[in-house]
Amino acid sequence: MSKQATLQIRIDESTKQAADVLFEALGLSISEAVRLFIAQSVNERRLPFTPHLSKSEGKTSAFGKLRHYANPHLAGEERTAWIKEEGERKQHAAVAFSGPPNHPPIIVDETILLRYLLDDESRASAKAHRIIAAGTAQAYPETIARTVRLLEETYQVPRTLLGTVVELLADDVSLEDGAAIRLAARLYASNKLSFTDSLTAARNVLTGYCVETFNATLKRIVK
């Protein structure tokens, strides 16, 4: 059995409190988070949050992930099996994806993201994939929230699966306020909040700012 070493660090109290809240929301203790950070740094021989491309040029993570939901005639058993398979898939590590240098960002809306995720219209979906695979697509929180709402209400995608898909989408598209969107995806998957309310809760966790609300469900989550 290898020897166990003890590491002591000093940080200011407010930062520690904010870290405790954040890591608790992610299912970790602060000690576990520090161990993960060190282990990943050693394994990769770099800081694990250094921006880098996780895939070769032109490859994406989320294209067509929800294509079964674009088919209203899909057999129930087949859909159930597919949901189970997707739910068991190992989630991708979070990375900051930036487009090729000297290429300005292209802002994409929910129509692009829907065609990209559903792969339901050959020409439109192929164009959406080309735009996103080029690495210059950028989306904003309100666009992600509209996309999630449409997928849940119109295509009946379960929120647990949507949480996973949004995190995969974050590997492919540059997201403004990306950290909040990733955390919101996890909160959305495990609660009954709307995605917009999940974003509010995520920002509360990440910033430590207080939230005032008359939403009883949201109020139980935020501090």
C-alpha positions as CSV (number, residue, x, y, z in Angstrom):
1,M,0.0,0.0,0.0
2,S,1.4,3.4,-1.0
3,K,2.2,5.9,1.7
4,Q,-0.4,8.7,2.2
5,A,0.8,12.3,2.2
6,T,-0.9,15.2,3.8
7,L,-1.2,18.5,1.9
8,Q,-2.1,21.8,3.7
9,I,-3.1,24.9,1.9
10,R,-4.2,28.3,3.0
11,I,-7.0,30.3,1.3
12,D,-9.2,33.2,2.5
13,E,-12.4,32.1,4.2
14,S,-14.8,33.6,1.6
15,T,-13.1,31.7,-1.2
16,K,-13.3,28.5,0.8
17,Q,-17.0,29.0,1.5
18,A,-17.7,29.6,-2.1
19,A,-15.7,26.5,-3.1
20,D,-17.6,24.4,-0.5
21,V,-20.9,25.4,-2.1
22,L,-19.7,24.9,-5.6
23,F,-18.2,21.4,-5.0
24,E,-21.2,20.3,-3.0
25,A,-23.4,21.1,-5.9
26,L,-21.1,19.0,-8.1
27,G,-21.2,16.1,-5.6
28,L,-17.6,16.6,-4.3
29,S,-15.9,17.7,-1.1
30,I,-13.3,20.3,-1.4
31,S,-10.6,17.7,-0.5
32,E,-11.8,15.4,-3.4
33,A,-11.8,18.4,-5.8
34,V,-8.2,19.2,-4.8
35,R,-7.2,15.6,-5.3
36,L,-8.8,15.4,-8.7
37,F,-7.1,18.6,-9.7
38,I,-3.7,17.4,-8.7
39,A,-4.2,13.9,-10.2
40,Q,-5.4,15.3,-13.5
41,S,-2.5,17.8,-13.6
42,V,0.0,15.0,-13.0
43,N,-1.6,12.7,-15.6
44,E,-1.7,15.4,-18.3
45,R,1.5,17.2,-17.2
46,R,-0.3,20.5,-17.5
47,L,-3.1,22.5,-15.8
48,P,-6.3,20.6,-16.5
49,F,-8.3,23.7,-17.3
50,T,-5.9,25.0,-19.9
51,P,-8.0,25.6,-23.1
52,H,-7.3,22.9,-25.7
53,L,-9.1,21.0,-28.4
54,S,-10.4,17.6,-27.2
55,K,-10.9,16.3,-30.7
56,S,-9.4,16.5,-34.2
57,E,-10.4,19.2,-36.5
58,G,-13.9,18.8,-37.9
59,K,-15.0,16.3,-35.2
60,T,-17.9,17.1,-32.8
61,S,-19.5,15.4,-29.8
62,A,-23.2,16.1,-30.0
63,F,-24.2,16.0,-33.6
64,G,-27.3,13.9,-34.1
65,K,-27.4,12.8,-30.4
66,L,-31.2,13.3,-30.3
67,R,-32.1,12.1,-33.8
68,H,-34.4,9.4,-32.4
69,Y,-36.6,12.2,-30.9
70,A,-37.1,13.7,-34.3
71,N,-39.0,10.6,-35.3
72,P,-42.4,10.5,-33.6
73,H,-43.0,6.9,-34.9
74,L,-40.0,5.5,-33.1
75,A,-41.0,2.3,-31.2
76,G,-41.2,2.8,-27.5
77,E,-38.8,-0.1,-26.7
78,E,-36.2,1.2,-29.1
79,R,-36.4,4.7,-27.6
80,T,-36.1,3.3,-24.1
81,A,-33.1,1.3,-25.1
82,W,-31.5,4.3,-26.7
83,I,-32.1,6.5,-23.6
84,K,-30.5,3.8,-21.4
85,E,-27.4,3.7,-23.7
86,E,-27.0,7.4,-23.8
87,G,-27.5,7.7,-20.0
88,E,-24.7,5.2,-19.4
89,R,-22.3,6.8,-21.8
90,K,-19.3,8.3,-20.1
91,Q,-19.6,12.1,-20.1
92,H,-16.9,14.1,-21.9
93,A,-14.5,16.2,-19.8
94,A,-15.3,19.9,-19.8
95,V,-13.1,21.8,-22.2
96,A,-13.0,25.4,-23.4
97,F,-13.3,25.2,-27.2
98,S,-12.2,28.1,-29.2
99,G,-12.3,28.4,-33.0
100,P,-9.4,28.6,-35.4
101,P,-7.4,31.9,-35.1
102,N,-8.3,34.8,-37.3
103,H,-11.8,33.5,-37.9
104,P,-14.5,35.6,-36.2
105,P,-17.2,33.8,-34.2
106,I,-20.5,33.0,-35.8
107,I,-23.5,33.4,-33.5
108,V,-25.9,30.5,-33.8
109,D,-29.5,30.5,-32.6
110,E,-31.8,27.6,-31.5
111,T,-32.8,26.7,-35.1
112,I,-29.2,25.8,-35.8
113,L,-28.7,23.9,-32.5
114,L,-32.0,22.0,-33.0
115,R,-31.0,20.8,-36.5
116,Y,-27.6,19.9,-35.2
117,L,-28.8,17.8,-32.3
118,L,-31.8,16.2,-34.1
119,D,-30.2,15.6,-37.5
120,D,-33.8,15.6,-38.9
121,E,-33.5,17.7,-42.1
122,S,-30.7,16.5,-44.3
123,R,-29.7,19.9,-45.9
124,A,-30.3,22.1,-42.8
125,S,-28.7,19.6,-40.4
126,A,-25.7,19.2,-42.7
127,K,-25.2,22.9,-42.8
128,A,-25.6,23.2,-39.0
129,H,-23.0,20.5,-38.6
130,R,-20.6,22.3,-41.0
131,I,-21.0,25.6,-39.1
132,I,-20.3,24.0,-35.7
133,A,-17.6,21.6,-36.8
134,A,-15.7,24.7,-38.2
135,G,-15.1,25.7,-34.5
136,T,-16.4,29.2,-34.8
137,A,-20.0,28.8,-33.5
138,Q,-20.9,30.8,-30.4
139,A,-24.2,30.6,-28.5
140,Y,-25.6,32.6,-25.6
141,P,-27.4,31.4,-22.4
142,E,-30.8,32.5,-23.7
143,T,-30.3,30.5,-26.9
144,I,-29.4,27.4,-24.9
145,A,-32.5,27.9,-22.6
146,R,-34.8,28.2,-25.7
147,T,-33.2,25.1,-27.2
148,V,-33.7,23.1,-24.0
149,R,-37.4,24.2,-23.7
150,L,-38.2,23.2,-27.3
151,L,-36.5,19.8,-26.9
152,E,-38.4,19.1,-23.8
153,E,-41.8,20.4,-24.8
154,T,-41.9,19.7,-28.5
155,Y,-39.7,16.6,-28.8
156,Q,-40.4,15.1,-25.3
157,V,-36.7,14.6,-24.6
158,P,-36.2,13.6,-20.9
159,R,-34.5,16.3,-18.8
160,T,-31.9,13.8,-17.5
161,L,-30.8,13.1,-21.1
162,L,-31.0,16.9,-21.9
163,G,-28.5,17.6,-19.1
164,T,-26.0,15.2,-20.7
165,V,-26.6,16.6,-24.2
166,V,-26.1,20.2,-23.2
167,E,-22.7,19.3,-21.6
168,L,-21.7,17.6,-24.9
169,L,-22.9,20.6,-26.8
170,A,-20.7,22.7,-24.7
171,D,-17.7,20.8,-26.1
172,D,-18.7,21.8,-29.6
173,V,-19.9,25.4,-29.3
174,S,-18.3,28.3,-27.6
175,L,-20.7,29.4,-24.9
176,E,-20.9,32.7,-23.2
177,D,-21.1,32.1,-19.4
178,G,-20.1,28.5,-20.2
179,A,-19.3,27.5,-16.6
180,A,-22.8,28.5,-15.5
181,I,-24.4,26.7,-18.5
182,R,-22.6,23.4,-17.7
183,L,-23.6,23.6,-14.0
184,A,-27.1,24.6,-14.9
185,A,-27.3,21.4,-17.2
186,R,-26.5,19.2,-14.2
187,L,-29.0,21.1,-11.9
188,Y,-31.7,20.9,-14.6
189,A,-31.2,17.2,-14.9
190,S,-31.7,16.5,-11.2
191,N,-34.4,19.0,-10.3
192,K,-37.8,20.3,-11.5
193,L,-36.5,23.8,-12.3
194,S,-36.7,25.3,-15.8
195,F,-33.4,25.8,-17.5
196,T,-33.6,29.5,-16.9
197,D,-34.1,29.0,-13.2
198,S,-31.3,26.4,-13.2
199,L,-29.0,29.1,-14.7
200,T,-30.0,31.4,-11.8
201,A,-29.1,28.7,-9.3
202,A,-25.8,28.0,-11.1
203,R,-24.8,31.6,-11.0
204,N,-25.7,31.7,-7.3
205,V,-23.3,28.8,-6.7
206,L,-20.5,30.2,-8.9
207,T,-20.6,33.8,-7.7
208,G,-21.9,33.4,-4.2
209,Y,-24.3,36.3,-4.8
210,C,-27.6,36.0,-3.0
211,V,-30.8,35.4,-5.0
212,E,-34.2,36.8,-4.1
213,T,-37.2,34.9,-5.6
214,F,-40.8,34.0,-5.0
215,N,-40.2,30.7,-6.8
216,A,-40.5,28.1,-4.0
217,T,-38.6,25.4,-5.9
218,L,-35.7,27.7,-6.7
219,K,-35.6,29.2,-3.2
220,R,-34.9,25.7,-1.8
221,I,-31.8,25.4,-3.9
222,V,-30.2,28.9,-3.7
223,K,-28.8,30.4,-0.6
